[in-house]
Amino acid sequence: MVETTNIEINTSYIKIPNNNLEIDAYLAQPAHQGTFAAVIVFPEIFGINTNIRDITELIAKQGYVAIAPAMYQRIAPGFEADFSPEDIGYSPESYRLGLQYYQQVNYQDILSDIQAAIAYLKTLPHVKNDAIGAIGFCFGGHVAYIAATLPDIKATASFYGGGITTSSYGEETPTINRTSEIQGTIYAFFGTRDTLVSPEENKQIEVEFQKNHINYRVFRYDAGHGFFAGFFVDKYPFLAQHPSYNPEAAPDAWQHVLELFQNHL
């Protein structure tokens, strides 16, 4: 088991410049002086919500500079939706809005925003420029896969990325066809009961990793889509009733995420 820490951190909302656009982002970083590896956190379709801020802080408490950029800045600036106890997860309205905005994003904007986040991190004097990683969930899992194709990204954790094998946000070529461009290490996490990312899709991704000689690991759990939210079940007890929940899945996946970042950043 990888040893975890819980160091003191500072958090803030910042703006990432990207040409004529300013991207809202949540930044969490160690409070003590030093130089640190950095991790970009890509959200689900629900924006930079409490869950994503929790994950960003969780990573920072391990000694990383963690930043979560808003991926709907051009479409719905400020959008975020939180867990609803009544719905044991996200409400139907949250899903409706999140999917509505998700269907409007495009690959070139996503790529530009990833590059802007990398460039911003490189302006921070306490960030190791050659030690930048990425993590993402659902929509963000796909975005993290895209980020992994950039040479600056040394380690990527992609959780149940939807559409990797079939789409690339308006491009003719699905993202899986860019697998050969991955130069760093990538860990991919899937639930065997995921109705949005089928077992056939995650097997296809693993085949591409193998075919292209990518440094990778794939982890599969008896869980549904979005199972990493179960890591915060103590904060949100109602998540234990969610059909995706598996009490072992999220803690085990977190150990592998720590292993990935500690060994490759």
MIFI-643089 format. One record per residue (C-alpha): x, y, z; residue number from 1; residue in three letters. Coordinates in nm, 3 decimals, m for minus. Example, Ala and Ser with C-alpha at 12.3 -4.5 7.8 and 13.67 -1.06 7.14 Angstrom:
MIFI-643089
       u       v       w   n res
   1.230  m0.450   0.780   1 ALA
   1.367  m0.106   0.714   2 SER
END
This chain:
MIFI-643089
       u       v       w   n res
   0.000   0.000   0.000   1 MET
   0.128   0.346  m0.091   2 VAL
   0.159   0.572   0.210   3 GLU
  m0.075   0.870   0.201   4 THR
  m0.020   1.209   0.360   5 THR
  m0.247   1.488   0.473   6 ASN
  m0.034   1.800   0.456   7 ILE
  m0.169   2.150   0.502   8 GLU
  m0.279   2.311   0.178   9 ILE
  m0.394   2.645   0.041  10 ASN
  m0.682   2.673  m0.205  11 THR
  m0.799   2.950  m0.435  12 SER
  m1.006   3.024  m0.742  13 TYR
  m0.790   3.152  m1.025  14 ILE
  m0.814   3.239  m1.395  15 LYS
  m0.614   3.058  m1.662  16 ILE
  m0.543   3.286  m1.960  17 PRO
  m0.607   3.133  m2.300  18 ASN
  m0.581   3.393  m2.576  19 ASN
  m0.890   3.614  m2.531  20 ASN
  m1.049   3.374  m2.284  21 LEU
  m1.006   3.340  m1.909  22 GLU
  m1.077   2.990  m1.782  23 ILE
  m1.208   2.955  m1.428  24 ASP
  m1.008   2.706  m1.225  25 ALA
  m0.972   2.574  m0.871  26 TYR
  m0.616   2.556  m0.741  27 LEU
  m0.499   2.357  m0.440  28 ALA
  m0.134   2.340  m0.335  29 GLN
   0.088   2.260  m0.039  30 PRO
   0.115   2.543   0.211  31 ALA
   0.484   2.485   0.278  32 HIS
   0.765   2.604   0.057  33 GLN
   0.922   2.376  m0.201  34 GLY
   0.895   2.263  m0.560  35 THR
   0.621   2.020  m0.651  36 PHE
   0.493   1.807  m0.933  37 ALA
   0.154   1.918  m1.065  38 ALA
  m0.168   1.739  m1.158  39 VAL
  m0.451   1.871  m1.376  40 ILE
  m0.795   1.748  m1.262  41 VAL
  m1.059   1.717  m1.534  42 PHE
  m1.422   1.708  m1.413  43 PRO
  m1.725   1.506  m1.508  44 GLU
  m2.010   1.679  m1.692  45 ILE
  m2.108   1.855  m1.369  46 PHE
  m1.839   2.124  m1.362  47 GLY
  m1.594   2.220  m1.088  48 ILE
  m1.831   2.111  m0.814  49 ASN
  m1.776   2.007  m0.454  50 THR
  m1.671   1.656  m0.556  51 ASN
  m1.404   1.780  m0.798  52 ILE
  m1.279   2.034  m0.543  53 ARG
  m1.257   1.751  m0.288  54 ASP
  m1.049   1.545  m0.532  55 ILE
  m0.828   1.842  m0.616  56 THR
  m0.763   1.900  m0.246  57 GLU
  m0.705   1.528  m0.187  58 LEU
  m0.428   1.533  m0.447  59 ILE
  m0.274   1.852  m0.309  60 ALA
  m0.260   1.698   0.038  61 LYS
  m0.022   1.438  m0.108  62 GLN
   0.226   1.711  m0.200  63 GLY
   0.117   1.812  m0.550  64 TYR
  m0.001   2.135  m0.703  65 VAL
  m0.348   2.039  m0.827  66 ALA
  m0.560   2.248  m1.063  67 ILE
  m0.912   2.182  m1.194  68 ALA
  m1.001   2.392  m1.501  69 PRO
  m1.361   2.455  m1.606  70 ALA
  m1.430   2.276  m1.933  71 MET
  m1.754   2.463  m2.012  72 TYR
  m1.607   2.814  m1.995  73 GLN
  m1.724   2.908  m2.344  74 ARG
  m2.066   2.746  m2.308  75 ILE
  m2.180   2.785  m1.947  76 ALA
  m1.931   2.978  m1.733  77 PRO
  m1.975   2.912  m1.364  78 GLY
  m2.184   2.597  m1.412  79 PHE
  m2.159   2.337  m1.140  80 GLU
  m2.400   2.076  m1.004  81 ALA
  m2.362   1.894  m0.674  82 ASP
  m2.475   1.563  m0.531  83 PHE
  m2.839   1.547  m0.429  84 SER
  m2.926   1.321  m0.132  85 PRO
  m3.281   1.288  m0.262  86 GLU
  m3.150   1.146  m0.590  87 ASP
  m2.864   0.946  m0.429  88 ILE
  m2.626   1.120  m0.668  89 GLY
  m2.704   1.389  m0.923  90 TYR
  m3.053   1.515  m0.998  91 SER
  m3.224   1.464  m1.338  92 PRO
  m3.193   1.838  m1.399  93 GLU
  m2.819   1.826  m1.331  94 SER
  m2.784   1.543  m1.581  95 TYR
  m2.994   1.734  m1.836  96 ARG
  m2.783   2.049  m1.813  97 LEU
  m2.452   1.865  m1.792  98 GLY
  m2.531   1.662  m2.104  99 LEU
  m2.661   1.969  m2.285 100 GLN
  m2.329   2.149  m2.232 101 TYR
  m2.124   1.834  m2.293 102 TYR
  m2.276   1.798  m2.638 103 GLN
  m2.151   2.146  m2.733 104 GLN
  m1.781   2.106  m2.657 105 VAL
  m1.530   2.044  m2.936 106 ASN
  m1.189   1.883  m2.955 107 TYR
  m0.990   2.190  m3.058 108 GLN
  m1.123   2.394  m2.765 109 ASP
  m1.054   2.107  m2.524 110 ILE
  m0.699   2.070  m2.653 111 LEU
  m0.644   2.446  m2.631 112 SER
  m0.769   2.456  m2.272 113 ASP
  m0.546   2.163  m2.171 114 ILE
  m0.245   2.340  m2.323 115 GLN
  m0.341   2.663  m2.144 116 ALA
  m0.356   2.479  m1.809 117 ALA
  m0.012   2.331  m1.873 118 ILE
   0.126   2.672  m1.968 119 ALA
  m0.023   2.827  m1.653 120 TYR
   0.135   2.564  m1.430 121 LEU
   0.470   2.633  m1.590 122 LYS
   0.445   2.998  m1.482 123 THR
   0.429   2.894  m1.116 124 LEU
   0.783   2.904  m0.973 125 PRO
   0.716   2.615  m0.733 126 HIS
   0.600   2.372  m1.005 127 VAL
   0.843   2.126  m1.159 128 LYS
   0.790   2.191  m1.530 129 ASN
   0.890   1.839  m1.628 130 ASP
   0.655   1.671  m1.378 131 ALA
   0.296   1.737  m1.484 132 ILE
   0.024   1.473  m1.472 133 GLY
  m0.350   1.449  m1.532 134 ALA
  m0.653   1.278  m1.385 135 ILE
  m1.012   1.284  m1.505 136 GLY
  m1.350   1.125  m1.451 137 PHE
  m1.616   1.031  m1.710 138 CYS
  m1.608   1.328  m1.954 139 PHE
  m1.289   1.424  m1.773 140 GLY
  m1.157   1.070  m1.816 141 GLY
  m1.182   1.118  m2.192 142 HIS
  m1.023   1.464  m2.164 143 VAL
  m0.740   1.315  m1.956 144 ALA
  m0.685   1.060  m2.235 145 TYR
  m0.653   1.350  m2.480 146 ILE
  m0.413   1.524  m2.241 147 ALA
  m0.201   1.209  m2.227 148 ALA
  m0.120   1.254  m2.596 149 THR
   0.073   1.575  m2.514 150 LEU
   0.445   1.538  m2.441 151 PRO
   0.424   1.753  m2.126 152 ASP
   0.194   1.501  m1.953 153 ILE
   0.407   1.234  m1.787 154 LYS
   0.139   1.040  m1.597 155 ALA
  m0.236   1.010  m1.654 156 THR
  m0.519   0.850  m1.456 157 ALA
  m0.827   0.809  m1.675 158 SER
  m1.142   0.701  m1.491 159 PHE
  m1.423   0.549  m1.700 160 TYR
  m1.372   0.787  m1.991 161 GLY
  m1.680   0.785  m2.209 162 GLY
  m1.665   0.784  m2.587 163 GLY
  m1.289   0.726  m2.622 164 ILE
  m1.342   0.445  m2.872 165 THR
  m1.617   0.613  m3.075 166 THR
  m1.576   0.993  m3.073 167 SER
  m1.350   1.290  m3.026 168 SER
  m1.583   1.587  m2.980 169 TYR
  m1.651   1.675  m3.341 170 GLY
  m1.338   1.529  m3.496 171 GLU
  m1.369   1.251  m3.754 172 GLU
  m1.105   1.039  m3.582 173 THR
  m1.201   0.892  m3.241 174 PRO
  m0.960   0.960  m2.957 175 THR
  m0.853   0.596  m2.933 176 ILE
  m0.681   0.642  m3.270 177 ASN
  m0.442   0.888  m3.102 178 ARG
  m0.322   0.628  m2.850 179 THR
   0.014   0.599  m3.027 180 SER
   0.084   0.964  m2.930 181 GLU
   0.088   0.881  m2.557 182 ILE
   0.448   0.915  m2.439 183 GLN
   0.403   0.899  m2.062 184 GLY
   0.240   0.639  m1.838 185 THR
  m0.137   0.594  m1.828 186 ILE
  m0.356   0.406  m1.582 187 TYR
  m0.717   0.341  m1.686 188 ALA
  m0.994   0.255  m1.440 189 PHE
  m1.327   0.092  m1.526 190 PHE
  m1.632  m0.057  m1.359 191 GLY
  m1.750  m0.391  m1.493 192 THR
  m2.110  m0.282  m1.430 193 ARG
  m2.065   0.050  m1.613 194 ASP
  m2.357   0.102  m1.855 195 THR
  m2.184   0.400  m2.024 196 LEU
  m1.845   0.241  m2.094 197 VAL
  m1.894  m0.120  m2.197 198 SER
  m1.651  m0.406  m2.124 199 PRO
  m1.593  m0.429  m2.499 200 GLU
  m1.486  m0.064  m2.509 201 GLU
  m1.241  m0.089  m2.219 202 ASN
  m1.094  m0.407  m2.370 203 LYS
  m1.052  m0.224  m2.701 204 GLN
  m0.861   0.050  m2.518 205 ILE
  m0.631  m0.204  m2.357 206 GLU
  m0.565  m0.366  m2.693 207 VAL
  m0.457  m0.026  m2.829 208 GLU
  m0.224   0.024  m2.533 209 PHE
  m0.064  m0.310  m2.605 210 GLN
  m0.045  m0.260  m2.980 211 LYS
   0.126   0.077  m2.940 212 ASN
   0.360  m0.037  m2.660 213 HIS
   0.224   0.220  m2.415 214 ILE
   0.339   0.208  m2.053 215 ASN
  m0.001   0.135  m1.899 216 TYR
  m0.209  m0.050  m1.643 217 ARG
  m0.584  m0.119  m1.657 218 VAL
  m0.790  m0.174  m1.342 219 PHE
  m1.141  m0.316  m1.345 220 ARG
  m1.378  m0.322  m1.047 221 TYR
  m1.716  m0.477  m0.975 222 ASP
  m1.875  m0.134  m0.979 223 ALA
  m2.078   0.098  m1.197 224 GLY
  m2.005   0.430  m1.362 225 HIS
  m1.876   0.704  m1.134 226 GLY
  m1.759   0.466  m0.864 227 PHE
  m1.477   0.692  m0.745 228 PHE
  m1.736   0.916  m0.579 229 ALA
  m1.759   0.639  m0.321 230 GLY
  m1.424   0.756  m0.185 231 PHE
  m1.618   1.036  m0.014 232 PHE
  m1.895   0.818   0.128 233 VAL
  m1.810   0.937   0.480 234 ASP
  m1.893   1.292   0.369 235 LYS
  m2.194   1.183   0.162 236 TYR
  m2.337   0.872   0.336 237 PRO
  m2.620   0.843   0.084 238 PHE
  m2.363   0.743  m0.183 239 LEU
  m2.347   0.401  m0.018 240 ALA
  m2.693   0.342  m0.167 241 GLN
  m2.585   0.433  m0.520 242 HIS
  m2.585   0.139  m0.764 243 PRO
  m2.227   0.222  m0.868 244 SER
  m2.094   0.193  m0.515 245 TYR
  m1.837  m0.067  m0.420 246 ASN
  m1.667  m0.001  m0.083 247 PRO
  m1.334  m0.141  m0.202 248 GLU
  m1.320   0.010  m0.553 249 ALA
  m1.245   0.377  m0.487 250 ALA
  m0.991   0.325  m0.206 251 PRO
  m0.806   0.065  m0.414 252 ASP
  m0.809   0.289  m0.723 253 ALA
  m0.678   0.579  m0.513 254 TRP
  m0.381   0.369  m0.406 255 GLN
  m0.298   0.304  m0.771 256 HIS
  m0.334   0.675  m0.854 257 VAL
  m0.084   0.756  m0.578 258 LEU
   0.149   0.485  m0.707 259 GLU
   0.124   0.631  m1.059 260 LEU
   0.203   0.987  m0.955 261 PHE
   0.472   0.896  m0.704 262 GLN
   0.655   0.676  m0.954 263 ASN
   0.618   0.888  m1.267 264 HIS
   0.607   1.253  m1.160 265 LEU
END
